[in-house]
């Protein structure tokens, strides 16, 4: 489970849950935010590169993050597409583990 907070009132606080379907061998990221928006993203993790993406009409998203050697930080970039063809820069995100 991840909690996200960005110190900017334009971005809502949120929670993400990462899980799998063991019968399919696939992983998913479910996100929920304080606006009531929820989304399901597909996930891959290979060679310390974490990717998640969502292909939806009118608002597709993708993110690629590099996991640090100590496993405590993920630094990545996101993109979005409103037409399913052209992509534009979205948020650059850094996740930091807080114990």
N, CA, C and O of each residue as an XYZ file, in Angstrom:
396
protein
N       0.845     -1.169      0.000
C       0.000      0.000      0.000
C       0.889      1.230      0.000
O       1.905      1.278      0.693
N       0.501      2.211     -0.776
C       1.236      3.480     -0.834
C       0.256      4.613     -0.557
O      -0.890      4.596     -1.006
N       0.732      5.579      0.180
C      -0.022      6.810      0.386
C       0.731      7.908     -0.345
O       1.962      7.934     -0.337
N      -0.001      8.810     -0.973
C       0.679      9.893     -1.690
C       0.136     11.242     -1.234
O      -1.065     11.443     -1.055
N       1.081     12.146     -1.057
C       0.772     13.527     -0.733
C       1.727     14.402     -1.521
O       2.936     14.171     -1.532
N       1.182     15.395     -2.172
C       1.990     16.369     -2.892
C       1.667     17.720     -2.274
O       0.499     18.083     -2.138
N       2.694     18.459     -1.902
C       2.492     19.734     -1.231
C       2.088     20.807     -2.238
O       2.807     21.779     -2.466
N       0.917     20.598     -2.831
C       0.376     21.509     -3.832
C      -1.132     21.266     -3.854
O      -1.562     20.137     -4.092
N      -1.937     22.284     -3.613
C      -3.387     22.079     -3.533
C      -4.043     21.596     -4.828
O      -5.197     21.170     -4.804
N      -3.333     21.653     -5.953
C      -3.906     21.175     -7.218
C      -3.961     19.654     -7.301
O      -4.662     19.106     -8.152
N      -3.223     18.960     -6.417
C      -3.129     17.512     -6.503
C      -3.728     16.869     -5.255
O      -3.349     17.213     -4.136
N      -4.656     15.941     -5.444
C      -5.316     15.317     -4.299
C      -4.427     14.286     -3.611
O      -3.523     13.713     -4.218
N      -4.706     14.066     -2.335
C      -4.048     12.981     -1.624
C      -4.666     11.672     -2.087
O      -5.836     11.625     -2.466
N      -3.865     10.604     -2.052
C      -4.389      9.341     -2.534
C      -3.772      8.135     -1.867
O      -2.795      8.228     -1.124
N      -4.380      6.999     -2.160
C      -3.908      5.704     -1.689
C      -3.851      4.780     -2.899
O      -4.732      4.812     -3.758
N      -2.811      3.960     -2.958
C      -2.695      2.960     -4.017
C      -2.437      1.601     -3.377
O      -1.690      1.486     -2.405
N      -3.059      0.593     -3.932
C      -2.866     -0.777     -3.454
C      -2.351     -1.594     -4.627
O      -2.957     -1.617     -5.699
N      -1.231     -2.260     -4.413
C      -0.619     -3.107     -5.436
C      -0.945     -4.555     -5.094
O      -0.733     -4.998     -3.965
N      -1.459     -5.282     -6.069
C      -1.826     -6.676     -5.826
C      -1.738     -7.496     -7.094
O      -1.422     -6.990     -8.171
N      -2.028     -8.781     -6.937
C      -1.926     -9.678     -8.083
C      -3.137    -10.587     -8.172
O      -3.913    -10.730     -7.227
N      -3.268    -11.187     -9.324
C      -4.224    -12.261     -9.549
C      -3.372    -13.493     -9.799
O      -2.832    -13.666    -10.892
N      -3.249    -14.354     -8.789
C      -2.306    -15.477     -8.905
C      -2.700    -16.466     -9.992
O      -1.837    -17.173    -10.515
N      -3.970    -16.535    -10.345
C      -4.356    -17.463    -11.410
C      -3.942    -16.949    -12.781
O      -3.763    -17.735    -13.712
N      -3.787    -15.635    -12.910
C      -3.367    -15.043    -14.182
C      -1.888    -14.698    -14.206
O      -1.314    -14.531    -15.282
N      -1.250    -14.587    -13.023
C       0.150    -14.180    -12.961
C       0.343    -12.732    -13.369
O       1.396    -12.366    -13.892
N      -0.671    -11.904    -13.134
C      -0.605    -10.495    -13.503
C      -0.743     -9.633    -12.269
O      -1.299    -10.060    -11.256
N      -0.224     -8.394    -12.361
C      -0.264     -7.461    -11.240
C      -1.057     -6.224    -11.625
O      -1.120     -5.832    -12.790
N      -1.669     -5.616    -10.594
C      -2.505     -4.435    -10.798
C      -2.229     -3.413     -9.704
O      -1.806     -3.755     -8.599
N      -2.474     -2.169    -10.034
C      -2.383     -1.072     -9.085
C      -3.745     -0.398     -9.063
O      -4.209      0.106    -10.085
N      -4.386     -0.389     -7.898
C      -5.666      0.283     -7.729
C      -5.407      1.580     -6.993
O      -4.789      1.578     -5.929
N      -5.875      2.694     -7.551
C      -5.656      3.993     -6.925
C      -6.986      4.628     -6.558
O      -7.987      4.470     -7.257
N      -6.972      5.355     -5.439
C      -8.150      6.056     -4.927
C      -7.673      7.399     -4.410
O      -6.624      7.477     -3.771
N      -8.437      8.473     -4.679
C      -8.023      9.762     -4.128
C      -9.180     10.458     -3.427
O     -10.322     10.001     -3.473
N      -8.862     11.568     -2.782
C      -9.842     12.263     -1.960
C     -10.994     12.869     -2.751
O     -11.993     13.279     -2.160
N     -10.876     12.934     -4.078
C     -11.983     13.429     -4.916
C     -13.010     12.343     -5.190
O     -14.094     12.619     -5.705
N     -12.662     11.097     -4.843
C     -13.533      9.971     -5.150
C     -13.177      9.301     -6.465
O     -13.915      8.436     -6.937
N     -12.053      9.689     -7.068
C     -11.598      9.087     -8.319
C     -10.865      7.788     -8.006
O     -10.003      7.755     -7.127
N     -11.204      6.716     -8.721
C     -10.503      5.438     -8.557
C     -10.171      4.890     -9.938
O     -10.928      5.052    -10.895
N      -9.013      4.235    -10.012
C      -8.557      3.698    -11.300
C      -7.818      2.387    -11.099
O      -7.239      2.137    -10.042
N      -7.846      1.550    -12.137
C      -7.117      0.282    -12.149
C      -6.043      0.382    -13.223
O      -6.330      0.721    -14.371
N      -4.804      0.084    -12.842
C      -3.665      0.138    -13.756
C      -3.029     -1.244    -13.835
O      -3.000     -1.975    -12.845
N      -2.528     -1.596    -14.989
C      -1.721     -2.805    -15.124
C      -0.301     -2.472    -14.696
O       0.117     -1.317    -14.777
N       0.455     -3.489    -14.235
C       1.778     -3.262    -13.645
C       2.772     -4.287    -14.162
O       2.431     -5.448    -14.388
N       4.019     -3.834    -14.346
C       5.128     -4.762    -14.589
C       6.326     -4.314    -13.760
O       6.483     -3.130    -13.461
N       7.164     -5.275    -13.394
C       8.390     -4.991    -12.657
C       9.477     -5.909    -13.201
O       9.420     -7.130    -13.051
N      10.477     -5.284    -13.842
C      11.591     -6.045    -14.419
C      12.867     -5.228    -14.270
O      12.899     -4.043    -14.601
N      13.921     -5.872    -13.767
C      15.241     -5.237    -13.675
C      15.189     -3.873    -12.980
O      15.774     -2.903    -13.461
N      14.490     -3.808    -11.858
C      14.347     -2.576    -11.064
C      13.648     -1.441    -11.809
O      13.813     -0.275    -11.449
N      12.877     -1.764    -12.831
C      12.053     -0.774    -13.523
C      10.591     -1.151    -13.295
O      10.134     -2.221    -13.696
N       9.873     -0.242    -12.640
C       8.462     -0.438    -12.318
C       7.639      0.381    -13.302
O       7.828      1.591    -13.425
N       6.733     -0.279    -13.995
C       5.859      0.411    -14.941
C       4.414      0.151    -14.563
O       4.053     -0.958    -14.168
N       3.589      1.184    -14.689
C       2.148      0.987    -14.613
C       1.492      1.818    -15.699
O       1.990      2.877    -16.080
N       0.363      1.317    -16.194
C      -0.314      1.983    -17.297
C      -1.806      1.684    -17.257
O      -2.257      0.688    -16.692
N      -2.543      2.582    -17.876
C      -3.988      2.468    -17.965
C      -4.397      2.992    -19.328
O      -4.149      4.154    -19.648
N      -5.017      2.151    -20.127
C      -5.492      2.549    -21.441
C      -7.005      2.710    -21.359
O      -7.744      1.726    -21.318
N      -7.455      3.957    -21.335
C      -8.886      4.238    -21.209
C      -9.264      5.344    -22.189
O      -8.500      6.293    -22.370
N     -10.407      5.239    -22.811
C     -10.841      6.283    -23.747
C     -10.848      7.661    -23.076
O     -11.433      7.838    -22.007
N     -10.201      8.617    -23.709
C     -10.192      9.985    -23.220
C      -9.161     10.320    -22.165
O      -8.907     11.497    -21.909
N      -8.545      9.294    -21.530
C      -7.556      9.597    -20.498
C      -6.718      8.358    -20.183
O      -7.001      7.642    -19.222
N      -5.700      8.108    -20.985
C      -4.763      7.005    -20.743
C      -3.559      7.552    -20.000
O      -3.188      8.713    -20.172
N      -2.950      6.712    -19.173
C      -1.787      7.119    -18.396
C      -0.734      6.027    -18.443
O      -1.045      4.849    -18.619
N       0.536      6.443    -18.279
C       1.628      5.485    -18.113
C       2.714      6.135    -17.275
O       2.898      7.352    -17.293
N       3.425      5.294    -16.543
C       4.466      5.751    -15.621
C       5.594      4.736    -15.658
O       5.353      3.531    -15.731
N       6.823      5.225    -15.609
C       7.997      4.348    -15.523
C       8.899      4.881    -14.434
O       9.307      6.042    -14.463
N       9.211      4.019    -13.462
C      10.051      4.427    -12.348
C      11.231      3.498    -12.166
O      11.120      2.287    -12.357
N      12.356      4.071    -11.798
C      13.576      3.308    -11.508
C      13.673      3.164     -9.995
O      13.612      4.151     -9.261
N      13.825      1.925     -9.538
C      13.924      1.645     -8.105
C      15.386      1.718     -7.692
O      16.250      1.108     -8.321
N      15.657      2.478     -6.619
C      17.037      2.631     -6.135
C      17.587      1.294     -5.643
O      16.828      0.377     -5.329
N      18.910      1.197     -5.581
C      19.550     -0.046     -5.147
C      19.117     -0.473     -3.756
O      18.988     -1.668     -3.490
N      18.887      0.494     -2.853
C      18.475      0.131     -1.498
C      16.970     -0.137     -1.402
O      16.479     -0.533     -0.345
N      16.240      0.075     -2.493
C      14.815     -0.219     -2.524
C      13.932      0.801     -1.815
O      12.735      0.566     -1.655
N      14.491      1.919     -1.389
C      13.727      2.901     -0.618
C      13.178      4.066     -1.437
O      12.390      4.863     -0.929
N      13.588      4.170     -2.701
C      13.164      5.296     -3.522
C      12.846      4.816     -4.933
O      13.530      3.952     -5.482
N      11.798      5.391     -5.506
C      11.463      5.168     -6.911
C      11.383      6.544     -7.563
O      10.616      7.404     -7.130
N      12.180      6.739     -8.605
C      12.181      8.012     -9.326
C      11.679      7.745    -10.736
O      12.215      6.898    -11.450
N      10.642      8.480    -11.126
C      10.082      8.202    -12.436
C       9.341      9.358    -13.050
O       9.260     10.458    -12.502
N       8.800      9.059    -14.219
C       8.073     10.067    -14.981
C       6.780      9.466    -15.495
O       6.689      8.273    -15.786
N       5.789     10.326    -15.596
C       4.500      9.902    -16.093
C       4.129     10.635    -17.362
O       4.615     11.733    -17.635
N       3.257     10.008    -18.133
C       2.733     10.614    -19.345
C       1.232     10.341    -19.408
O       0.733      9.397    -18.797
N       0.523     11.185    -20.158
C      -0.905     10.966    -20.351
C      -1.275     11.209    -21.806
O      -0.594     11.923    -22.542
N      -2.380     10.584    -22.187
C      -2.894     10.744    -23.550
C      -4.403     10.923    -23.472
O      -5.103     10.146    -22.823
N      -4.885     11.945    -24.133
C      -6.325     12.189    -24.174
C      -6.974     11.601    -25.415
O      -8.196     11.466    -25.476
N      -6.154     11.249    -26.411
C      -6.705     10.700    -27.652
C      -6.248      9.263    -27.931
O      -6.641      8.674    -28.938
N      -5.414      8.694    -27.037
C      -4.931      7.329    -27.230
C      -3.824      7.196    -28.251
O      -3.363      6.087    -28.522
N      -3.380      8.331    -28.835
C      -2.338      8.309    -29.861
C      -1.139      9.149    -29.433
O      -0.019      8.644    -29.351
N      -1.372     10.414    -29.164
C      -0.274     11.306    -28.775
C      -0.160     11.342    -27.247
O      -1.160     11.311    -26.529
N       1.096     11.408    -26.772
C       1.377     11.405    -25.341
C       2.040     12.716    -24.951
O       2.835     13.272    -25.709
N       1.706     13.202    -23.760
C       2.321     14.417    -23.239
C       2.827     14.161    -21.826
O       2.365     13.253    -21.135
N       3.779     14.976    -21.419
C       4.354     14.833    -20.092
C       3.279     15.050    -19.041
O       2.474     15.977    -19.133
N       3.280     14.184    -18.051
C       2.423     14.334    -16.886
C       3.359     14.586    -15.710
O       4.361     15.284    -15.868
N       3.071     14.058    -14.585
C       3.892     14.320    -13.405
C       5.167     13.498    -13.371
O       5.157     12.314    -13.708
N       6.268     14.124    -12.963
C       7.456     13.390    -12.554
C       7.250     13.095    -11.078
O       7.029     14.007    -10.281
N       7.321     11.825    -10.717
C       7.017     11.422     -9.346
C       8.205     10.722     -8.697
O       8.890      9.920     -9.332
N       8.438     11.029     -7.439
C       9.427     10.314     -6.640
C       8.708      9.748     -5.434
O       8.086     10.479     -4.663
N       8.801      8.436     -5.282
C       8.223      7.756     -4.129
C       9.352      7.444     -3.150
O      10.405      6.948     -3.551
N       9.135      7.729     -1.878
C      10.129      7.466     -0.849
C       9.486      6.654      0.262
O       8.429      7.016      0.779
N      10.134      5.553      0.626
C       9.626      4.707      1.706
C       9.772      5.436      3.035
O      10.836      5.963      3.362
N       8.683      5.455      3.790
C       8.701      6.025      5.128
C       8.284      4.920      6.087
O       7.179      4.388      5.988
N       9.157      4.584      6.999
C       8.839      3.499      7.949
C       8.061      3.995      9.125
O       7.716      3.213     10.012
